[in-house]
Structure formats: structure tokens, C-alpha cells
Amino acid sequence: MREITWSTAVNEAIAEEMRNDKTILLMGEDVAEAGTPFKVLSGLVEEFGTDRIIDTPISEPGFVGMAVGAAMTGTRPIVDLMFGDFIFLVMDQLANQAAKQHYMSGGKLNVPMVIRTNMGATRRSAAQHSQSLHAIVAHIPGVKVLMPSTPYEVKGLLKAAIRDDNPVVIFEDKLSYQMKGMVPEEEYIIPLGQANILQAGNDITLVATSSMVQVCEEAAEVLRSKNISAEIIDVRSIVPLDEQTIVDSVKKTSRVIVVDEGHQSYGITSEIVSRISEQAFYYLDAPPTRIGAMDVPIPFSPALEDLTVPTSKRVVDKAIDLINNKF
Amino acid sequence: MAYEIIMPVLGMNQDTGIIAAWLKQPGDFVEVDEPIMEVETDKVVQEIEAAESGYLSIPKYPEGAVVPVGEVIAMLFDTKEETTVISDEPKDLTKDALNPKNEELVTQSLKHSIPETKTIDLSNTEHQVSAPPSEDVSVLSVHSAKILASPKAKKTAQDRGIKLTDLLKQENEQHPITFKDVDGFVAKGKDVNSYSTINMYFEDAPLSDMLSSLAQEVNIEAWRFITKIILSSLYVCDVFSGNTFAKIYTVSGELVLKNEHQSSLSADIITTTYNKIDIEIIDLLDSHSISTEHEFSAPIGFVLTHSNNQYKLQACFNSTIFTTVQMAKFNDETTKRFQTPLRNLLELEA
């Protein structure tokens, strides 16, 4: 084990997979010499050349369409979508084409494509570069959606995504690129659809995605000082969703808060809470609760922006209310 | 127990409803949630489901009648026999029930029906056995209102045969009832300053004898508040509090409390012969398949406590009525036996 950054973990995952499988390509805006604005992909073009690390024109629908076609004809493209907000531009290629090819061709075609993109606010990037839009993709059957929380997680999940024969979109929190974490030197993958119980607890379950895992870890620390034992579940992949781990945990603790950085309404939190209500109803001792981002465009003003996203304080306050029957 | 079927409010501005059709005949047994009649308003015709199970009485209004909302239309009774009596003015029965004359009648019928039962007047003991009637009326009126309780609390209460209405008496009504409230229910009842103690001494008595004595010693006032118990499960749990160890046996599904109102409606219910009761307790505890339909009058639970080398068996009749059997003179073997669940104990005896 050694400590590396998120960026290095992503870089390693892609490089390792590309060395093993010659059909893997990487394309996107500024992915070659520039190594993306976040410098995540630096060094890859030197090793694999411009035939496999391809700088594309500034046209997201165009290069995602290229990738879908390339995937259907025998390659395994990784597409770098510079900001998650641009997912709207590629929705036809992703939702109407990539997600449905396997089904509509009667299983004759696969689209083994990975879209690497990002999410997350509080980077002062304003309303069009700060959104967390994973719920929009997760709504479409035929696409897998991953939300890694640490360098270890992103490496293992990205490698699994590259090997998967379905279109996979992996959302990375753009504030996490410099996050450091312990990552084994030897190869590993994290199978898709397995949630991770980060910390066992008895009083309340905190279900979290992406960077909300860290928010919940902070909250659990505060709750521990108040003698409240919280169980933290890192969802890891929202499609497929490891329902069983979440439901089993809630059956044990009887209380749950689901935390996700997408807008609260019609989001991932609603979906997870709904499944809990259906499957653990008679085990609930308090309403299953969710905390998402406010239903507003993300403000540019730092003071306002920080108010819109879930914080550990909000999680702590909510948890204490639920435990004290204030609902 | 009898339940009123009233004309429901189906619309915002509805004053009356028309009984479009009766889906059940007088004397029919109606299950909970079974459609009982169709009610027509100016907007809809809707099937109305029974909130409780029971035998349908002769309806007060025929099909086509226009009935003000909230008006009693018919009754649901526990026995088919009761349905043959037309409840012409169900609301007046409440007045009758509170009429002292009527109360006297009930008491008379009670005494008449159970001549052999030994009656102990507990009015002289330091605690009141039965809750004052006024309190019980309030409990029953709460019954019809929506009780806020978590799904887990409701499920646990149902499994253990605890009525949420009984919990409301003790719990802060500000908050919804949670699992903790239900779980602590039996133990809490012990602390309520309204149980009476009957001291009974046994020297290595078999449990069956003890329960049978217990059933006879119980004050008739206590029995009067219990008309029906449907047994659904036997619960055994350990409770530790300081240096006191308690094993709690709860044998109960549904406890139906009765106040003066109900007793006048169905005085027959309390004519159960109490000598039989203890036998039924034993039978039920002994059998592996506990029927949910089995009806009898008995304590809803027993609390066996051990403190300072003294064992106490308390019979719990509802949250506020406890009867204690002191078992000070047990030898070691009995002590050991009492630490095993009741059911095992009975099997050993058999």
C-alpha cells in the first residue's frame, strides 16, 4: 500500500488497462498533451501515442457518437467528458443509442464504452459547471452509473467499468482529484453493484454516494461523541444498486439518512429511500430521510454555494432529530 | 365488544350520504377491511370497508336511505346472537351505560354468573386495581383517532399483543410512539403507581397450581375490565435493571378493554366461568401452535422478577393492573426451574 492522489489512481487504472488490452482507446477534449484541465491524464499520450489517446474537437455529441460507433465495432473507448454538466449534450448518443443497442440488436451489438466525467459543487464554478447530474443518467435503463468516493474506490471501479461490456458512466467529484488515499500496488478491481459498509453502527444508517461519504464520516465522528453509533454505507454504484446491503443495514438500525449531492427532488436519495420504505417498512422506527443539494441552480457566490450542498452539520442535526423522535 | 358503523365523510362538503347497497346481510360475519356497504354521495359511489371484524347487526337504515354523516348505521358484534337484537338507538346506550341503575344490573349479573369465584375486595389495599372509569373512557375515545406510531413500533406492538391505545396512556402524546416505547411497555407498567399486590405463598407448587390459584385470587374488579384476549404469541425476554433480574413472559395477542359503555352493550361477555380460565392458560402455554383465534380471559402476561433471593411472579392484566405472587419459599430446584422459559417448564412437568 502507498498513498497516492485520486488523479494518479485514475491515471494508473487507465494505463494498466490499456497495457493489457490493445482495443482500449481514450478520447476527449484536451486529453492528450494537456492531460485534461485537471491534469489527471498526464503522461498517457507519451506511453500510448496519439492513435490511442485522441484529442477531439470541442463537440461532445460528435465524439461520444464516435465512441459509441467505435465500441460497437470492436474497440473499448474511454470518453473523457470534461464537465458532468455537458452530459446534456450527449444524452441522445448515450441514452438513445449506447444504452439501447444491445437490446435493440437482439444482443448482437455491445457498447463497451466508459464515460469519465465529474460532478460536485463548491469549486466556485457557477451554475453550469457545478452540477451533479448522475440521477439523470441513472434513470436510463442500459447504462451503469458509478460514484467512487476515494482514490482506492475510483481505481477499482474504473478498472471494472473498462472491463464491463455495457456503457458505464463514472462520476468523479471534481474536488477529489487531489484527495490522497491508500491504494495497493498490486492489481485489484471492485465488482460493480457491491456497496461498502465503511463503518458498522447500531443507531442509524448513513447511506452516502461519492464525496458525501466523507461528509457522513465527519458526521459519524460528531455523533460518536454524542454516543450515537452510525453505520456508514458507501453506495459505490447507483446502477446497479446494492439494495440488499442498504436494506439489511436499515433493518438493523431502524433509522436512515440518505445523502447525495444531486438536487434533492427526483434524485438518487428519493430512489434509495423509496426502496427502503418498500423493503424495510416494518423495521423503520423513524421516517427514512434524505439530504440532497437544494433545488436551486448552484450559485457562484461562495457563501451561497456552500449553503446549497449537504454538510456534516446537517447530517448530524437530522440524525439527532430522528433519534430523539423529532419528526 | 361492539363497534359502530357510521356514515363516513367522503367529500369536502358532504353532509349526508345515501346507502346505495348493503353488501352484507344481518348476522353475516365481516372481516376487517371487507366491503360492508356502498355509500353514494353527489360525486361517487364508494365501497365502505369494515374497520373491525364482527357479526353485522340489523341495519338501522335500509338501502336508499339518506343518512347524515357520522350517524350510526349498524353495529358489529362479537357473537351472532347479539345481532338479532336491534340496536335502535346506539348512541343512547352510552347514556344507559353511565346510568347507575344499569351498572348495578351489570354487577348483579356478574355475581350471579360466577358464584364460585372467590372475590377479594381490593378497595382497601393501598393501590387501586382498576383505573377509574373516566380514564378508560378516554382511552377508548383515543382508539378511534389516528395514533402516531412508527411502523416498527406498530409491528412490535401487534406481535406482542400490546394495544397502542394502552401506550398512549403512559407516553407523551407529543411524539410518535417508537419501538422503545413498545419495548419498555411491560416493564414500565410495573412502575405505574396503580397496581395491587396479592401475596400468595407456595412451597414448591407446580406452576399450573400456582396459576390456577392466581386466577381465583384475582380481584373480580380486574376481570371486569377484560372481556376478551386473543392470544397470538408467547414472548420471553430478559430484563436487567440494577441488580434486579426479571424474565418477562407476555402471553397475549389482543386485549380488549371494556368500560361501562361496552358492558351494558354486551353484558354476556363477562359471564365466562373463571374456573376454566386457568386451565386454558396452561393449555395455551403448553401447546406449540398458539392459535390466534383462541379467545379467553386471562392475564396478558407474567413478570417473574428475582431480587434479594426472592422470586416474584406478577400477572399483568393491562398496563396498570398487576397482581403479584410472592414466591419467597421456593427451594433451589424450583428456583432453577423458574429461570427456564415457561413453556419448557410445562413440558418438564408433563
Interface residues (C-beta under 8 A of the other chain):
Chain A: S254 F281 Y282 Y283 L284 D285 A286 N325 K326 F327
Chain B: S150 P151 K152 A153 K154 K155 H175 P176 T178 F179 K180
